[in-house]
Amino acid sequence: MYAYFDGDSIGDSIELLLLNGKIQEAKELSSKLNDAIYQLKMEMKLMPNIEIILFGGMIC
């Protein structure tokens, strides 16, 4: 069994914030996304019979 997750248009959302001069909002969105990805990865590592191969664009 395999699972695949993808956050569509996340890069576009950050780019749009930056282009509109909303630097702080872009930083906050990026930070929230990083925190959520980390939490999801930690939760998945606790599950039996799960092997994470690629997460957040990085090979595990």
C-alpha distance matrix in Angstrom:
0.0 3.8 7.0 10.4 13.7 17.2 20.6 22.7 26.3 26.4 28.4 30.6 31.3 32.4 34.4 36.2 37.2 38.6 40.5 42.0 43.2 40.9 40.1 39.7 37.3 35.2 35.2 34.3 31.3 30.1 30.6 28.8 25.7 25.7 26.0 23.2 20.8 22.0 21.6 18.0 17.3 19.2 17.5 14.0 15.6 16.8 13.5 12.8 10.1 9.4 10.6 12.1 12.9 14.9 16.5 19.6 20.2 20.5 18.6 17.9
3.8 0.0 3.8 6.8 10.3 13.6 17.1 19.2 22.8 22.8 24.7 27.0 27.8 28.8 30.7 32.6 33.6 34.9 36.8 38.5 39.6 37.4 36.6 36.3 34.0 31.7 31.8 31.1 28.1 26.7 27.4 25.7 22.5 22.6 23.2 20.4 17.9 19.4 19.3 15.7 14.9 17.4 16.2 12.6 14.5 16.3 13.5 13.7 11.2 9.2 9.5 9.8 10.3 11.7 13.2 16.1 16.6 17.2 15.7 15.3
7.0 3.8 0.0 3.8 6.8 10.3 13.6 15.9 19.5 19.4 21.6 23.8 24.4 25.5 27.6 29.3 30.2 31.6 33.6 35.1 36.2 33.9 33.2 32.9 30.4 28.3 28.5 27.6 24.5 23.4 24.1 22.3 19.1 19.5 20.2 17.2 14.8 16.8 16.6 12.9 12.7 15.6 14.2 11.1 13.6 15.6 13.2 14.4 12.8 10.1 10.5 9.6 10.5 10.8 11.2 13.6 14.7 15.8 15.1 15.0
10.4 6.8 3.8 0.0 3.8 6.8 10.4 12.4 16.0 16.1 18.0 20.2 21.0 22.2 24.1 25.8 26.9 28.3 30.1 31.7 32.9 30.9 30.2 30.2 27.7 25.4 25.8 25.2 22.0 20.8 22.0 20.3 16.9 17.6 18.8 15.9 13.4 15.9 16.4 12.8 12.8 16.2 15.4 12.6 15.2 17.6 15.9 17.4 15.9 12.8 12.5 10.5 10.6 9.5 9.7 11.3 12.1 13.9 13.9 14.5
13.7 10.3 6.8 3.8 0.0 3.8 6.9 9.4 12.9 12.7 15.0 17.2 17.6 18.8 21.0 22.6 23.5 25.0 26.9 28.3 29.5 27.3 26.8 26.7 24.1 21.9 22.5 21.7 18.4 17.4 18.8 16.9 13.5 14.7 15.9 12.9 10.8 13.9 14.4 11.0 11.8 15.3 14.6 12.6 15.5 17.9 16.7 18.9 18.1 14.7 14.5 12.0 12.4 10.4 9.2 9.7 11.2 13.6 14.6 15.3
17.2 13.6 10.3 6.8 3.8 0.0 3.8 5.9 9.3 9.3 11.5 13.5 14.2 15.6 17.5 19.1 20.2 21.7 23.4 24.9 26.3 24.4 24.0 24.3 21.6 19.2 20.2 19.8 16.2 15.3 17.3 15.8 12.3 13.8 15.8 13.1 11.1 14.6 15.7 12.9 13.7 17.4 17.2 15.6 18.4 20.9 20.1 22.5 21.6 18.1 17.5 14.5 14.4 11.6 10.1 9.2 10.2 13.4 15.1 16.6
20.6 17.1 13.6 10.4 6.9 3.8 0.0 3.8 6.5 6.0 8.9 10.6 10.8 12.3 14.5 15.7 16.7 18.5 20.3 21.5 22.9 20.8 20.7 20.9 18.0 15.8 17.1 16.6 12.9 12.5 14.8 13.2 9.8 12.1 14.2 11.7 10.5 14.3 15.3 13.2 14.6 18.1 18.0 17.2 20.0 22.4 22.0 24.8 24.4 20.8 20.3 17.2 17.2 14.2 11.9 10.0 11.4 14.8 17.2 18.6
22.7 19.2 15.9 12.4 9.4 5.9 3.8 0.0 3.8 5.6 8.1 8.6 9.5 11.8 13.2 14.1 15.8 17.7 18.8 20.1 22.1 20.4 20.7 21.5 18.5 16.2 18.2 18.0 14.2 14.2 17.1 15.7 12.6 15.1 17.4 15.1 14.2 17.9 19.0 17.0 18.4 21.8 21.8 20.8 23.6 26.1 25.4 28.1 27.5 24.0 23.4 20.2 19.9 16.7 15.0 12.8 13.5 17.2 19.6 21.5
26.3 22.8 19.5 16.0 12.9 9.3 6.5 3.8 0.0 3.8 5.4 4.9 6.1 8.7 9.7 10.4 12.4 14.2 15.0 16.5 18.6 17.2 17.7 18.9 16.0 13.6 16.2 16.4 12.7 12.9 16.2 15.3 12.6 15.3 17.9 16.3 15.6 19.2 20.7 19.2 20.6 23.9 24.2 23.6 26.2 28.7 28.4 31.2 30.7 27.1 26.3 23.0 22.4 19.0 17.1 14.3 14.7 18.4 21.3 23.4
26.4 22.8 19.4 16.1 12.7 9.3 6.0 5.6 3.8 0.0 3.8 5.3 5.1 6.4 8.6 9.9 10.9 12.6 14.3 15.6 17.0 15.2 15.2 16.0 13.2 10.6 12.7 12.9 9.3 9.1 12.4 11.7 9.1 11.7 14.4 13.1 12.7 16.1 17.7 16.7 18.1 21.2 21.9 21.7 24.1 26.6 26.7 29.7 29.5 25.9 25.0 21.5 21.3 17.8 15.3 12.1 13.1 16.6 19.7 21.5
28.4 24.7 21.6 18.0 15.0 11.5 8.9 8.1 5.4 3.8 0.0 3.8 5.4 5.2 6.1 8.6 10.0 10.6 12.1 14.3 15.5 14.4 14.0 15.5 13.4 10.1 12.3 13.5 10.4 9.4 13.1 13.5 10.9 12.7 16.0 15.5 14.6 17.6 19.8 19.1 19.9 23.1 24.2 23.8 25.8 28.6 29.0 31.8 31.4 27.7 26.4 22.7 22.0 18.2 16.0 12.6 12.7 16.1 19.5 21.7
30.6 27.0 23.8 20.2 17.2 13.5 10.6 8.6 4.9 5.3 3.8 0.0 3.8 5.5 5.0 6.1 8.6 9.8 10.3 12.2 14.3 13.5 14.1 16.0 13.6 10.8 13.8 15.0 11.9 11.9 15.6 15.7 13.6 16.0 18.9 18.2 17.7 20.9 22.8 22.0 23.2 26.3 27.1 26.8 29.1 31.7 31.9 34.8 34.4 30.7 29.5 26.0 25.2 21.5 19.5 16.2 16.2 19.7 23.0 25.3
31.3 27.8 24.4 21.0 17.6 14.2 10.8 9.5 6.1 5.1 5.4 3.8 0.0 3.8 5.5 5.2 6.4 8.8 10.0 10.8 12.7 11.1 12.0 13.3 10.4 8.3 11.6 12.1 9.0 10.0 13.5 13.2 11.8 14.6 17.1 16.4 16.7 19.9 21.4 20.9 22.5 25.4 26.0 26.2 28.6 31.0 31.3 34.5 34.5 30.8 30.0 26.5 26.3 22.7 20.1 16.7 17.6 20.9 24.3 26.1
32.4 28.8 25.5 22.2 18.8 15.6 12.3 11.8 8.7 6.4 5.2 5.5 3.8 0.0 3.8 5.4 5.2 6.3 8.7 10.0 10.8 9.2 9.1 10.6 8.5 5.4 8.4 9.8 7.4 7.5 11.2 11.9 10.8 12.9 15.7 15.8 16.0 18.7 20.6 20.7 21.9 24.6 25.8 26.2 28.1 30.6 31.4 34.6 34.6 30.9 29.8 26.2 25.9 22.2 19.5 15.8 16.6 19.6 23.2 25.0
34.4 30.7 27.6 24.1 21.0 17.5 14.5 13.2 9.7 8.6 6.1 5.0 5.5 3.8 0.0 3.8 5.4 5.1 6.1 8.6 9.9 9.7 9.8 12.5 10.9 8.0 11.0 13.1 11.1 10.9 14.5 15.6 14.3 16.1 19.1 19.4 19.2 21.9 24.0 24.0 24.9 27.7 29.1 29.2 31.0 33.7 34.4 37.4 37.2 33.4 32.1 28.4 27.7 23.9 21.6 17.9 18.0 21.0 24.6 26.8
36.2 32.6 29.3 25.8 22.6 19.1 15.7 14.1 10.4 9.9 8.6 6.1 5.2 5.4 3.8 0.0 3.8 5.4 5.1 6.2 8.7 8.5 10.1 12.6 10.5 8.7 12.4 13.8 11.8 12.7 16.2 16.7 15.9 18.3 20.9 20.8 21.2 24.0 25.8 25.7 27.1 29.8 30.8 31.1 33.2 35.7 36.3 39.4 39.3 35.6 34.6 31.0 30.5 26.7 24.3 20.7 21.1 24.3 27.8 29.9
37.2 33.6 30.2 26.9 23.5 20.2 16.7 15.8 12.4 10.9 10.0 8.6 6.4 5.2 5.4 3.8 0.0 3.8 5.5 5.2 6.4 5.0 6.7 8.9 6.9 5.7 9.4 10.7 9.5 10.9 13.9 14.6 14.6 16.9 19.1 19.5 20.4 22.9 24.5 24.9 26.5 28.8 29.9 30.6 32.7 34.9 35.8 39.1 39.4 35.7 34.8 31.2 31.0 27.4 24.6 20.9 21.8 24.6 28.3 30.0
38.6 34.9 31.6 28.3 25.0 21.7 18.5 17.7 14.2 12.6 10.6 9.8 8.8 6.3 5.1 5.4 3.8 0.0 3.8 5.3 5.1 5.4 5.5 8.9 8.4 6.4 9.3 11.8 11.2 11.5 14.5 16.1 16.0 17.5 20.1 21.0 21.5 23.6 25.7 26.3 27.4 29.7 31.2 31.9 33.6 36.0 37.2 40.3 40.5 36.7 35.5 31.7 31.3 27.5 24.9 21.2 21.6 24.2 27.9 29.8
40.5 36.8 33.6 30.1 26.9 23.4 20.3 18.8 15.0 14.3 12.1 10.3 10.0 8.7 6.1 5.1 5.5 3.8 0.0 3.8 5.4 7.5 8.7 12.1 11.5 10.0 13.0 15.3 14.5 15.0 18.2 19.5 19.2 20.9 23.6 24.2 24.5 26.9 29.0 29.3 30.4 33.0 34.4 34.8 36.6 39.2 40.0 43.2 43.1 39.4 38.0 34.3 33.6 29.9 27.5 23.8 23.8 26.6 30.3 32.5
42.0 38.5 35.1 31.7 28.3 24.9 21.5 20.1 16.5 15.6 14.3 12.2 10.8 10.0 8.6 6.2 5.2 5.3 3.8 0.0 3.8 5.5 8.2 11.1 10.3 10.0 13.2 14.8 14.4 15.8 18.5 19.5 19.8 21.9 24.1 24.6 25.5 27.9 29.6 30.1 31.6 33.9 35.1 35.8 37.8 40.1 41.0 44.3 44.5 40.8 39.8 36.2 35.8 32.1 29.4 25.7 26.3 29.1 32.8 34.7
43.2 39.6 36.2 32.9 29.5 26.3 22.9 22.1 18.6 17.0 15.5 14.3 12.7 10.8 9.9 8.7 6.4 5.1 5.4 3.8 0.0 3.8 5.6 8.6 9.1 9.1 11.5 13.5 14.0 15.1 17.3 18.9 19.6 21.2 23.3 24.4 25.4 27.3 29.1 30.1 31.4 33.4 34.9 35.9 37.6 39.8 41.1 44.4 44.8 41.1 40.0 36.3 36.1 32.4 29.6 25.8 26.5 28.9 32.7 34.5
40.9 37.4 33.9 30.9 27.3 24.4 20.8 20.4 17.2 15.2 14.4 13.5 11.1 9.2 9.7 8.5 5.0 5.4 7.5 5.5 3.8 0.0 3.8 5.7 5.4 6.3 8.8 10.1 10.7 12.4 14.4 15.6 16.6 18.5 20.2 21.3 22.6 24.5 26.0 27.1 28.7 30.5 31.8 33.0 34.8 36.9 38.2 41.6 42.2 38.6 37.8 34.1 34.2 30.6 27.6 23.9 25.0 27.4 31.2 32.7
40.1 36.6 33.2 30.2 26.8 24.0 20.7 20.7 17.7 15.2 14.0 14.1 12.0 9.1 9.8 10.1 6.7 5.5 8.7 8.2 5.6 3.8 0.0 3.8 5.5 5.1 6.2 8.7 10.0 10.6 12.3 14.3 15.4 16.5 18.4 20.0 21.1 22.6 24.4 25.8 27.0 28.7 30.4 31.6 33.1 35.2 36.8 40.2 40.8 37.1 36.1 32.4 32.4 28.9 25.8 22.1 23.2 25.2 29.0 30.4
39.7 36.3 32.9 30.2 26.7 24.3 20.9 21.5 18.9 16.0 15.5 16.0 13.3 10.6 12.5 12.6 8.9 8.9 12.1 11.1 8.6 5.7 3.8 0.0 3.8 5.4 5.0 6.2 8.6 9.8 10.5 12.2 14.2 15.3 16.4 18.3 19.9 21.0 22.5 24.3 25.7 27.0 28.6 30.2 31.7 33.5 35.3 38.8 39.7 36.2 35.4 31.9 32.3 28.9 25.6 22.1 23.8 25.5 29.3 30.2
37.3 34.0 30.4 27.7 24.1 21.6 18.0 18.5 16.0 13.2 13.4 13.6 10.4 8.5 10.9 10.5 6.9 8.4 11.5 10.3 9.1 5.4 5.5 3.8 0.0 3.8 5.4 5.0 6.1 8.5 9.8 10.5 12.2 14.1 15.3 16.4 18.2 19.9 21.1 22.4 24.2 25.8 27.0 28.5 30.3 32.1 33.5 37.0 37.9 34.4 33.9 30.4 30.9 27.5 24.2 20.7 22.5 24.7 28.4 29.4
35.2 31.7 28.3 25.4 21.9 19.2 15.8 16.2 13.6 10.6 10.1 10.8 8.3 5.4 8.0 8.7 5.7 6.4 10.0 10.0 9.1 6.3 5.1 5.4 3.8 0.0 3.8 5.5 5.2 6.1 8.5 9.9 10.6 12.2 14.2 15.4 16.4 18.3 20.0 21.1 22.5 24.4 25.8 26.9 28.6 30.8 32.1 35.5 36.1 32.4 31.5 27.9 28.1 24.6 21.4 17.8 19.3 21.5 25.3 26.5
35.2 31.8 28.5 25.8 22.5 20.2 17.1 18.2 16.2 12.7 12.3 13.8 11.6 8.4 11.0 12.4 9.4 9.3 13.0 13.2 11.5 8.8 6.2 5.0 5.4 3.8 0.0 3.8 5.5 5.1 6.1 8.6 9.9 10.5 12.2 14.2 15.3 16.5 18.3 20.0 21.1 22.6 24.4 25.8 27.0 29.1 30.9 34.3 35.1 31.5 30.5 27.0 27.4 24.0 20.7 17.2 18.9 20.5 24.3 25.1
34.3 31.1 27.6 25.2 21.7 19.8 16.6 18.0 16.4 12.9 13.5 15.0 12.1 9.8 13.1 13.8 10.7 11.8 15.3 14.8 13.5 10.1 8.7 6.2 5.0 5.5 3.8 0.0 3.8 5.4 5.1 6.1 8.5 9.8 10.5 12.2 14.2 15.3 16.5 18.3 19.9 21.2 22.5 24.3 25.8 27.5 29.3 32.8 33.9 30.5 29.9 26.6 27.5 24.3 20.7 17.5 19.8 21.5 25.1 25.6
31.3 28.1 24.5 22.0 18.4 16.2 12.9 14.2 12.7 9.3 10.4 11.9 9.0 7.4 11.1 11.8 9.5 11.2 14.5 14.4 14.0 10.7 10.0 8.6 6.1 5.2 5.5 3.8 0.0 3.8 5.4 5.1 6.1 8.6 9.9 10.5 12.2 14.2 15.4 16.4 18.3 20.0 21.1 22.4 24.4 26.2 27.5 31.0 31.9 28.3 27.8 24.4 25.2 21.9 18.4 15.1 17.4 19.6 23.1 23.9
30.1 26.7 23.4 20.8 17.4 15.3 12.5 14.2 12.9 9.1 9.4 11.9 10.0 7.5 10.9 12.7 10.9 11.5 15.0 15.8 15.1 12.4 10.6 9.8 8.5 6.1 5.1 5.4 3.8 0.0 3.8 5.5 5.1 6.2 8.6 9.9 10.5 12.3 14.3 15.4 16.5 18.4 20.1 21.1 22.6 24.8 26.3 29.6 30.2 26.6 25.7 22.1 22.6 19.3 15.9 12.4 14.5 16.4 20.0 20.8
30.6 27.4 24.1 22.0 18.8 17.3 14.8 17.1 16.2 12.4 13.1 15.6 13.5 11.2 14.5 16.2 13.9 14.5 18.2 18.5 17.3 14.4 12.3 10.5 9.8 8.5 6.1 5.1 5.4 3.8 0.0 3.8 5.4 5.1 6.2 8.6 9.9 10.6 12.3 14.3 15.4 16.6 18.4 20.0 21.2 23.2 25.1 28.5 29.5 26.0 25.3 22.0 23.0 20.0 16.3 13.3 16.0 17.1 20.6 20.7
28.8 25.7 22.3 20.3 16.9 15.8 13.2 15.7 15.3 11.7 13.5 15.7 13.2 11.9 15.6 16.7 14.6 16.1 19.5 19.5 18.9 15.6 14.3 12.2 10.5 9.9 8.6 6.1 5.1 5.5 3.8 0.0 3.8 5.5 5.1 6.1 8.6 9.9 10.6 12.2 14.2 15.4 16.5 18.3 20.1 21.6 23.2 26.8 28.0 24.6 24.5 21.3 22.7 19.8 16.1 13.5 16.6 18.1 21.2 21.2
25.7 22.5 19.1 16.9 13.5 12.3 9.8 12.6 12.6 9.1 10.9 13.6 11.8 10.8 14.3 15.9 14.6 16.0 19.2 19.8 19.6 16.6 15.4 14.2 12.2 10.6 9.9 8.5 6.1 5.1 5.4 3.8 0.0 3.8 5.4 5.1 6.1 8.5 9.9 10.5 12.2 14.2 15.4 16.4 18.3 20.4 21.6 25.0 25.8 22.2 21.8 18.4 19.5 16.5 12.8 10.0 13.1 14.9 18.1 18.4
25.7 22.6 19.5 17.6 14.7 13.8 12.1 15.1 15.3 11.7 12.7 16.0 14.6 12.9 16.1 18.3 16.9 17.5 20.9 21.9 21.2 18.5 16.5 15.3 14.1 12.2 10.5 9.8 8.6 6.2 5.1 5.5 3.8 0.0 3.8 5.5 5.2 6.1 8.6 10.0 10.6 12.3 14.3 15.4 16.6 18.9 20.6 23.8 24.6 21.1 20.3 16.9 17.9 15.1 11.4 8.7 11.8 12.8 16.0 15.9
26.0 23.2 20.2 18.8 15.9 15.8 14.2 17.4 17.9 14.4 16.0 18.9 17.1 15.7 19.1 20.9 19.1 20.1 23.6 24.1 23.3 20.2 18.4 16.4 15.3 14.2 12.2 10.5 9.9 8.6 6.2 5.1 5.4 3.8 0.0 3.8 5.5 5.2 6.2 8.6 9.9 10.7 12.3 14.3 15.5 17.1 19.1 22.6 23.9 20.7 20.4 17.5 19.2 16.9 13.2 11.3 14.8 15.4 18.1 17.3
23.2 20.4 17.2 15.9 12.9 13.1 11.7 15.1 16.3 13.1 15.5 18.2 16.4 15.8 19.4 20.8 19.5 21.0 24.2 24.6 24.4 21.3 20.0 18.3 16.4 15.4 14.2 12.2 10.5 9.9 8.6 6.1 5.1 5.5 3.8 0.0 3.8 5.4 5.1 6.1 8.6 9.9 10.6 12.2 14.3 15.8 17.1 20.7 22.0 18.7 18.9 16.0 18.0 15.8 12.0 10.6 14.3 15.4 17.8 17.1
20.8 17.9 14.8 13.4 10.8 11.1 10.5 14.2 15.6 12.7 14.6 17.7 16.7 16.0 19.2 21.2 20.4 21.5 24.5 25.5 25.4 22.6 21.1 19.9 18.2 16.4 15.3 14.2 12.2 10.5 9.9 8.6 6.1 5.2 5.5 3.8 0.0 3.8 5.5 5.2 6.1 8.6 10.0 10.5 12.3 14.6 15.8 19.1 19.8 16.3 15.9 12.7 14.4 12.0 8.3 7.1 10.8 11.7 14.1 13.5
22.0 19.4 16.8 15.9 13.9 14.6 14.3 17.9 19.2 16.1 17.6 20.9 19.9 18.7 21.9 24.0 22.9 23.6 26.9 27.9 27.3 24.5 22.6 21.0 19.9 18.3 16.5 15.3 14.2 12.3 10.6 9.9 8.5 6.1 5.2 5.4 3.8 0.0 3.8 5.5 5.1 6.2 8.7 9.9 10.6 12.8 14.9 18.1 19.2 15.9 15.5 12.6 14.7 12.9 9.3 8.8 12.4 12.2 14.1 12.7
21.6 19.3 16.6 16.4 14.4 15.7 15.3 19.0 20.7 17.7 19.8 22.8 21.4 20.6 24.0 25.8 24.5 25.7 29.0 29.6 29.1 26.0 24.4 22.5 21.1 20.0 18.3 16.5 15.4 14.3 12.3 10.6 9.9 8.6 6.2 5.1 5.5 3.8 0.0 3.8 5.4 5.1 6.2 8.6 9.9 11.1 13.1 16.6 18.3 15.4 15.9 13.7 16.4 15.1 11.7 11.8 15.5 15.4 17.0 15.2
18.0 15.7 12.9 12.8 11.0 12.9 13.2 17.0 19.2 16.7 19.1 22.0 20.9 20.7 24.0 25.7 24.9 26.3 29.3 30.1 30.1 27.1 25.8 24.3 22.4 21.1 20.0 18.3 16.4 15.4 14.3 12.2 10.5 10.0 8.6 6.1 5.2 5.5 3.8 0.0 3.8 5.5 5.1 6.1 8.6 10.1 11.1 14.6 15.9 12.8 13.4 11.2 14.0 12.8 9.7 10.4 14.0 14.3 15.5 14.0
17.3 14.9 12.7 12.8 11.8 13.7 14.6 18.4 20.6 18.1 19.9 23.2 22.5 21.9 24.9 27.1 26.5 27.4 30.4 31.6 31.4 28.7 27.0 25.7 24.2 22.5 21.1 19.9 18.3 16.5 15.4 14.2 12.2 10.6 9.9 8.6 6.1 5.1 5.4 3.8 0.0 3.8 5.5 5.1 6.2 8.9 10.2 13.3 14.1 10.8 10.7 8.2 11.1 10.3 7.5 9.1 12.3 11.8 12.5 10.5
19.2 17.4 15.6 16.2 15.3 17.4 18.1 21.8 23.9 21.2 23.1 26.3 25.4 24.6 27.7 29.8 28.8 29.7 33.0 33.9 33.4 30.5 28.7 27.0 25.8 24.4 22.6 21.2 20.0 18.4 16.6 15.4 14.2 12.3 10.7 9.9 8.6 6.2 5.1 5.5 3.8 0.0 3.8 5.5 5.2 6.7 9.3 12.4 14.2 11.5 11.9 10.5 13.7 13.5 11.0 12.6 15.8 14.7 15.2 12.5
17.5 16.2 14.2 15.4 14.6 17.2 18.0 21.8 24.2 21.9 24.2 27.1 26.0 25.8 29.1 30.8 29.9 31.2 34.4 35.1 34.9 31.8 30.4 28.6 27.0 25.8 24.4 22.5 21.1 20.1 18.4 16.5 15.4 14.3 12.3 10.6 10.0 8.7 6.2 5.1 5.5 3.8 0.0 3.8 5.4 5.4 7.0 10.7 12.8 10.6 12.1 11.3 14.8 15.0 12.7 14.4 17.7 17.2 17.4 14.9
14.0 12.6 11.1 12.6 12.6 15.6 17.2 20.8 23.6 21.7 23.8 26.8 26.2 26.2 29.2 31.1 30.6 31.9 34.8 35.8 35.9 33.0 31.6 30.2 28.5 26.9 25.8 24.3 22.4 21.1 20.0 18.3 16.4 15.4 14.3 12.2 10.5 9.9 8.6 6.1 5.1 5.5 3.8 0.0 3.8 5.3 5.3 8.6 9.9 7.1 8.6 8.0 11.6 12.3 10.7 13.2 16.0 15.5 15.1 12.7
15.6 14.5 13.6 15.2 15.5 18.4 20.0 23.6 26.2 24.1 25.8 29.1 28.6 28.1 31.0 33.2 32.7 33.6 36.6 37.8 37.6 34.8 33.1 31.7 30.3 28.6 27.0 25.8 24.4 22.6 21.2 20.1 18.3 16.6 15.5 14.3 12.3 10.6 9.9 8.6 6.2 5.2 5.4 3.8 0.0 3.8 5.5 7.8 9.2 6.8 7.7 7.6 11.3 12.6 11.5 14.2 16.7 15.3 14.5 11.3
16.8 16.3 15.6 17.6 17.9 20.9 22.4 26.1 28.7 26.6 28.6 31.7 31.0 30.6 33.7 35.7 34.9 36.0 39.2 40.1 39.8 36.9 35.2 33.5 32.1 30.8 29.1 27.5 26.2 24.8 23.2 21.6 20.4 18.9 17.1 15.8 14.6 12.8 11.1 10.1 8.9 6.7 5.4 5.3 3.8 0.0 3.8 6.5 9.3 8.3 10.3 11.1 14.8 16.3 15.0 17.6 20.4 19.0 18.3 15.0
13.5 13.5 13.2 15.9 16.7 20.1 22.0 25.4 28.4 26.7 29.0 31.9 31.3 31.4 34.4 36.3 35.8 37.2 40.0 41.0 41.1 38.2 36.8 35.3 33.5 32.1 30.9 29.3 27.5 26.3 25.1 23.2 21.6 20.6 19.1 17.1 15.8 14.9 13.1 11.1 10.2 9.3 7.0 5.3 5.5 3.8 0.0 3.8 6.5 6.0 9.1 10.6 14.3 16.1 15.3 18.2 20.7 19.8 18.7 15.8
12.8 13.7 14.4 17.4 18.9 22.5 24.8 28.1 31.2 29.7 31.8 34.8 34.5 34.6 37.4 39.4 39.1 40.3 43.2 44.3 44.4 41.6 40.2 38.8 37.0 35.5 34.3 32.8 31.0 29.6 28.5 26.8 25.0 23.8 22.6 20.7 19.1 18.1 16.6 14.6 13.3 12.4 10.7 8.6 7.8 6.5 3.8 0.0 3.8 5.6 8.8 11.5 14.8 17.3 17.4 20.6 22.7 21.4 19.7 16.7
10.1 11.2 12.8 15.9 18.1 21.6 24.4 27.5 30.7 29.5 31.4 34.4 34.5 34.6 37.2 39.3 39.4 40.5 43.1 44.5 44.8 42.2 40.8 39.7 37.9 36.1 35.1 33.9 31.9 30.2 29.5 28.0 25.8 24.6 23.9 22.0 19.8 19.2 18.3 15.9 14.1 14.2 12.8 9.9 9.2 9.3 6.5 3.8 0.0 3.8 6.6 10.0 12.7 15.7 16.5 20.1 21.6 20.3 18.1 15.4
9.4 9.2 10.1 12.8 14.7 18.1 20.8 24.0 27.1 25.9 27.7 30.7 30.8 30.9 33.4 35.6 35.7 36.7 39.4 40.8 41.1 38.6 37.1 36.2 34.4 32.4 31.5 30.5 28.3 26.6 26.0 24.6 22.2 21.1 20.7 18.7 16.3 15.9 15.4 12.8 10.8 11.5 10.6 7.1 6.8 8.3 6.0 5.6 3.8 0.0 3.8 6.4 9.5 12.1 12.7 16.3 17.8 16.7 14.8 12.3
10.6 9.5 10.5 12.5 14.5 17.5 20.3 23.4 26.3 25.0 26.4 29.5 30.0 29.8 32.1 34.6 34.8 35.5 38.0 39.8 40.0 37.8 36.1 35.4 33.9 31.5 30.5 29.9 27.8 25.7 25.3 24.5 21.8 20.3 20.4 18.9 15.9 15.5 15.9 13.4 10.7 11.9 12.1 8.6 7.7 10.3 9.1 8.8 6.6 3.8 0.0 3.8 6.2 9.3 10.7 14.4 15.4 13.9 11.5 9.0
12.1 9.8 9.6 10.5 12.0 14.5 17.2 20.2 23.0 21.5 22.7 26.0 26.5 26.2 28.4 31.0 31.2 31.7 34.3 36.2 36.3 34.1 32.4 31.9 30.4 27.9 27.0 26.6 24.4 22.1 22.0 21.3 18.4 16.9 17.5 16.0 12.7 12.6 13.7 11.2 8.2 10.5 11.3 8.0 7.6 11.1 10.6 11.5 10.0 6.4 3.8 0.0 3.8 5.9 6.9 10.7 11.7 10.3 8.5 6.4
12.9 10.3 10.5 10.6 12.4 14.4 17.2 19.9 22.4 21.3 22.0 25.2 26.3 25.9 27.7 30.5 31.0 31.3 33.6 35.8 36.1 34.2 32.4 32.3 30.9 28.1 27.4 27.5 25.2 22.6 23.0 22.7 19.5 17.9 19.2 18.0 14.4 14.7 16.4 14.0 11.1 13.7 14.8 11.6 11.3 14.8 14.3 14.8 12.7 9.5 6.2 3.8 0.0 3.8 6.8 10.3 10.1 8.6 5.9 5.3
14.9 11.7 10.8 9.5 10.4 11.6 14.2 16.7 19.0 17.8 18.2 21.5 22.7 22.2 23.9 26.7 27.4 27.5 29.9 32.1 32.4 30.6 28.9 28.9 27.5 24.6 24.0 24.3 21.9 19.3 20.0 19.8 16.5 15.1 16.9 15.8 12.0 12.9 15.1 12.8 10.3 13.5 15.0 12.3 12.6 16.3 16.1 17.3 15.7 12.1 9.3 5.9 3.8 0.0 3.8 6.9 6.3 5.6 4.4 5.5
16.5 13.2 11.2 9.7 9.2 10.1 11.9 15.0 17.1 15.3 16.0 19.5 20.1 19.5 21.6 24.3 24.6 24.9 27.5 29.4 29.6 27.6 25.8 25.6 24.2 21.4 20.7 20.7 18.4 15.9 16.3 16.1 12.8 11.4 13.2 12.0 8.3 9.3 11.7 9.7 7.5 11.0 12.7 10.7 11.5 15.0 15.3 17.4 16.5 12.7 10.7 6.9 6.8 3.8 0.0 3.8 5.4 5.4 6.4 6.7
19.6 16.1 13.6 11.3 9.7 9.2 10.0 12.8 14.3 12.1 12.6 16.2 16.7 15.8 17.9 20.7 20.9 21.2 23.8 25.7 25.8 23.9 22.1 22.1 20.7 17.8 17.2 17.5 15.1 12.4 13.3 13.5 10.0 8.7 11.3 10.6 7.1 8.8 11.8 10.4 9.1 12.6 14.4 13.2 14.2 17.6 18.2 20.6 20.1 16.3 14.4 10.7 10.3 6.9 3.8 0.0 3.8 5.5 8.3 9.5
20.2 16.6 14.7 12.1 11.2 10.2 11.4 13.5 14.7 13.1 12.7 16.2 17.6 16.6 18.0 21.1 21.8 21.6 23.8 26.3 26.5 25.0 23.2 23.8 22.5 19.3 18.9 19.8 17.4 14.5 16.0 16.6 13.1 11.8 14.8 14.3 10.8 12.4 15.5 14.0 12.3 15.8 17.7 16.0 16.7 20.4 20.7 22.7 21.6 17.8 15.4 11.7 10.1 6.3 5.4 3.8 0.0 3.8 6.8 9.4
20.5 17.2 15.8 13.9 13.6 13.4 14.8 17.2 18.4 16.6 16.1 19.7 20.9 19.6 21.0 24.3 24.6 24.2 26.6 29.1 28.9 27.4 25.2 25.5 24.7 21.5 20.5 21.5 19.6 16.4 17.1 18.1 14.9 12.8 15.4 15.4 11.7 12.2 15.4 14.3 11.8 14.7 17.2 15.5 15.3 19.0 19.8 21.4 20.3 16.7 13.9 10.3 8.6 5.6 5.4 5.5 3.8 0.0 3.8 6.2
18.6 15.7 15.1 13.9 14.6 15.1 17.2 19.6 21.3 19.7 19.5 23.0 24.3 23.2 24.6 27.8 28.3 27.9 30.3 32.8 32.7 31.2 29.0 29.3 28.4 25.3 24.3 25.1 23.1 20.0 20.6 21.2 18.1 16.0 18.1 17.8 14.1 14.1 17.0 15.5 12.5 15.2 17.4 15.1 14.5 18.3 18.7 19.7 18.1 14.8 11.5 8.5 5.9 4.4 6.4 8.3 6.8 3.8 0.0 3.8
17.9 15.3 15.0 14.5 15.3 16.6 18.6 21.5 23.4 21.5 21.7 25.3 26.1 25.0 26.8 29.9 30.0 29.8 32.5 34.7 34.5 32.7 30.4 30.2 29.4 26.5 25.1 25.6 23.9 20.8 20.7 21.2 18.4 15.9 17.3 17.1 13.5 12.7 15.2 14.0 10.5 12.5 14.9 12.7 11.3 15.0 15.8 16.7 15.4 12.3 9.0 6.4 5.3 5.5 6.7 9.5 9.4 6.2 3.8 0.0
